[in-house]
Amino acid sequence: MNAQSLLITGDTIVYGDPTVEIVSYLTVKNISAQSLNVICEKNVISQGWGGDNFFCWGGTCLPSSTIISPDFTTIDMGQGTNEFQGHFTGNVGSTAIIEYCFYPENDPADESCITITYGGSTSTSTTINKNAVLVSEFYPNPAKGFSNMNYYLNNNSEMVIMDILGNKVKSIYFTEKGTKRINISDLSKGVYFGNLILNNEVVAIKKLTVK
């Protein structure tokens, strides 16, 4: 659909071993002229016998029975987030086709949708290329007390959080994939930058506003 407010990008076919888990990642960009509170809706078009699926949005991963996210993610004008994750598990060789739609909380008609095909495989290949580095934005953001990040990395890594003067205020350590809940209660109000360091190189920089 041709939405006026949101642009959705990401791989439409993902491969992996469904007996373990297949994960899709999408980027949702706000192309409107205002900040938006964005809802995610799931539509299962087809799913193999024994399959199960769920998605993560609005600051949490939701049970498979959830069709519409009960909470929204706020995306500022011109900004994008890769907070979204779609998960699928099933039997060997099973597949699923699932549509995900995103729309402003107050305007469901202004939706943008993408259809993901989760392709079964009997191999142990992973969903993402082994060299991929995927880290979500901080969410919620702005945040107070705690913020979260989803990540998929090719190695263990460190994120150094720095203030606007370049002073190191906190270090966070990531394993290869998962969701990290970050305690920011010790940080003063203001803007910070998370520098993700992998193999002694900064591979991503994420902005965090503490309120």
C-alpha positions as MATLAB code, in Angstrom:
seq = 'MNAQSLLITGDTIVYGDPTVEIVSYLTVKNISAQSLNVICEKNVISQGWGGDNFFCWGGTCLPSSTIISPDFTTIDMGQGTNEFQGHFTGNVGSTAIIEYCFYPENDPADESCITITYGGSTSTSTTINKNAVLVSEFYPNPAKGFSNMNYYLNNNSEMVIMDILGNKVKSIYFTEKGTKRINISDLSKGVYFGNLILNNEVVAIKKLTVK';
ca = [
       0.000    0.000    0.000;
       1.137    3.538   -0.649;
       1.171    5.164    2.751;
       1.837    8.866    3.118;
       3.609    8.716    6.469;
       5.757    5.571    6.710;
       8.324    3.770    4.597;
       9.054    0.097    5.368;
      12.217   -1.595    4.128;
      13.844   -4.986    4.688;
      14.342   -8.402    3.134;
      11.051   -9.919    1.972;
      12.416  -13.478    2.067;
      14.486  -14.809    4.967;
      16.031  -18.238    5.261;
      17.160  -20.322    8.195;
      16.397  -23.412   10.221;
      12.764  -23.169   11.417;
      13.351  -25.837   14.063;
      15.610  -23.290   15.782;
      14.151  -19.908   14.769;
      14.025  -17.599   11.764;
      14.114  -13.862   12.461;
      13.288  -10.965   10.138;
      14.334   -7.356   10.714;
      12.581   -4.318    9.233;
      13.333   -0.607    9.185;
      10.343    1.687    9.686;
      10.951    5.307    8.624;
       8.738    8.294    9.341;
       8.527   10.292    6.093;
       5.817   12.632    7.355;
       6.246   16.158    8.681;
       5.499   15.304   12.308;
       6.403   12.855   15.053;
       4.270    9.689   14.950;
       3.188    7.043   17.442;
       3.298    3.924   15.254;
       1.290    0.715   15.706;
       2.208   -2.663   14.177;
      -0.390   -5.167   12.921;
       0.260   -8.800   11.899;
      -1.641  -10.782    9.262;
      -0.716  -14.472    8.867;
      -1.333  -15.315    5.205;
      -0.090  -18.897    5.459;
       1.859  -20.986    7.915;
       3.022  -24.612    7.834;
       1.681  -27.213   10.231;
       3.246  -26.913   13.659;
       4.510  -23.392   12.974;
       4.407  -20.497   15.390;
       5.243  -16.809   15.091;
       5.438  -13.611   17.105;
       6.779  -10.087   16.655;
       8.513   -7.407   18.720;
       7.285   -3.802   18.676;
       6.362   -1.037   21.084;
       9.220   -1.884   23.430;
       8.399   -5.552   23.940;
       8.127   -8.959   22.265;
       4.492  -10.024   22.076;
       2.869  -13.485   22.304;
       1.909  -15.273   19.082;
      -1.789  -14.561   19.705;
      -1.183  -10.800   19.405;
      -2.413   -9.338   16.107;
      -2.131   -5.609   16.885;
       0.568   -4.242   19.165;
      -0.997   -2.828   22.349;
       1.759   -0.195   22.562;
       3.260    2.117   19.973;
       6.790    3.117   19.046;
       7.368    6.846   18.641;
       9.315    7.793   15.506;
      10.395   11.386   15.052;
       9.963   13.238   11.762;
      12.479   12.031    9.171;
      13.821    9.320   11.481;
      13.729    5.530   11.229;
      13.887    2.640   13.652;
      14.927   -0.993   13.249;
      13.308   -2.022   16.505;
      10.953   -4.451   14.718;
      11.625   -8.195   14.758;
       9.453  -10.951   13.268;
      10.048  -14.491   14.589;
       9.007  -17.826   13.094;
       9.564  -21.415   14.263;
       8.263  -24.663   12.810;
       9.097  -28.134   11.579;
      11.973  -28.987    9.247;
      11.254  -27.478    5.829;
       8.184  -25.525    6.975;
       7.489  -22.003    5.748;
       5.256  -19.062    6.561;
       4.052  -15.939    4.774;
       3.208  -13.082    7.112;
       2.213   -9.499    6.368;
       3.194   -6.743    8.791;
       1.464   -3.354    8.585;
       2.504   -0.141   10.329;
       0.351    2.933   10.789;
       0.024    6.070   12.954;
      -1.919    5.407   16.140;
      -4.604    7.929   15.206;
      -4.883    7.002   11.508;
      -5.153    3.252   10.737;
      -6.020    4.025    7.115;
      -2.533    5.467    6.586;
      -0.844    2.070    6.716;
       2.260    0.767    5.030;
       2.631   -3.017    4.721;
       5.296   -5.521    3.790;
       4.971   -9.288    3.288;
       7.726  -11.530    4.642;
       8.263  -15.109    3.451;
      10.027  -17.256    6.002;
      11.693  -19.972    3.910;
      12.351  -23.335    5.509;
      15.720  -25.040    5.184;
      17.118  -28.354    6.370;
      20.545  -26.778    6.751;
      21.800  -24.896    9.772;
      22.202  -21.624    7.904;
      21.223  -18.510    9.826;
      18.734  -15.858    8.850;
      21.377  -13.183    8.533;
      24.715  -13.209    6.773;
      27.473  -14.121    9.226;
      29.110  -10.729    8.672;
      25.939   -8.771    9.455;
      25.857   -6.166   12.205;
      22.315   -5.189   13.156;
      21.554   -3.014   16.162;
      18.234   -1.327   16.788;
      17.759    2.223   17.959;
      17.383    2.749   21.699;
      13.751    2.281   22.689;
      11.920    3.903   24.265;
      13.734    7.057   23.243;
      13.603    9.565   24.931;
      13.846    7.350   27.998;
      14.029    7.601   31.765;
      15.342    4.845   34.016;
      15.748    2.148   31.364;
      16.055    1.810   27.606;
      16.368   -1.264   25.365;
      18.195   -2.411   22.235;
      17.738   -5.404   19.942;
      20.906   -6.690   18.314;
      22.334   -9.367   16.018;
      26.131   -9.337   15.810;
      28.837  -11.607   14.435;
      30.829  -11.528   17.675;
      30.733  -10.264   21.230;
      31.074   -6.500   21.353;
      31.053   -3.385   23.522;
      28.946   -0.263   23.314;
      30.470    2.865   24.837;
      27.944    5.551   25.765;
      29.346    9.078   25.619;
      27.942   12.485   26.457;
      27.915   15.380   23.989;
      31.370   16.461   25.208;
      32.847   13.084   24.294;
      33.192   11.810   27.866;
      32.669    8.085   28.402;
      29.821    7.575   30.888;
      28.921    3.893   30.547;
      29.992    0.635   28.872;
      27.578   -2.079   27.772;
      28.631   -5.538   26.623;
      26.673   -7.547   24.051;
      26.740  -11.229   23.235;
      25.993  -12.309   19.645;
      22.228  -11.695   19.605;
      19.357  -10.793   21.866;
      17.689   -7.849   23.603;
      19.548   -5.730   26.144;
      17.771   -3.774   28.896;
      20.019   -0.853   29.787;
      19.929    0.932   33.137;
      20.248    4.679   32.491;
      18.966    5.849   35.885;
      22.470    7.084   36.713;
      22.629    9.388   33.679;
      21.671   13.054   33.830;
      19.097   14.523   31.464;
      20.533   15.196   28.030;
      21.715   13.682   24.757;
      24.133   10.744   24.578;
      25.648    8.625   21.830;
      26.155    4.875   21.917;
      29.229    3.815   19.949;
      29.156    0.109   19.072;
      32.716   -1.230   18.948;
      33.429   -4.490   17.147;
      36.976   -5.713   16.454;
      38.322   -2.352   17.710;
      36.222   -0.415   15.170;
      33.134    1.749   15.660;
      30.530    0.056   13.450;
      27.376    1.917   14.562;
      26.426    5.062   16.481;
      23.021    5.372   18.148;
      21.559    8.516   19.724;
      19.884    8.361   23.143;
      17.975   11.146   24.863;
      17.588   10.847   28.626;
      14.616   12.752   30.034;
];
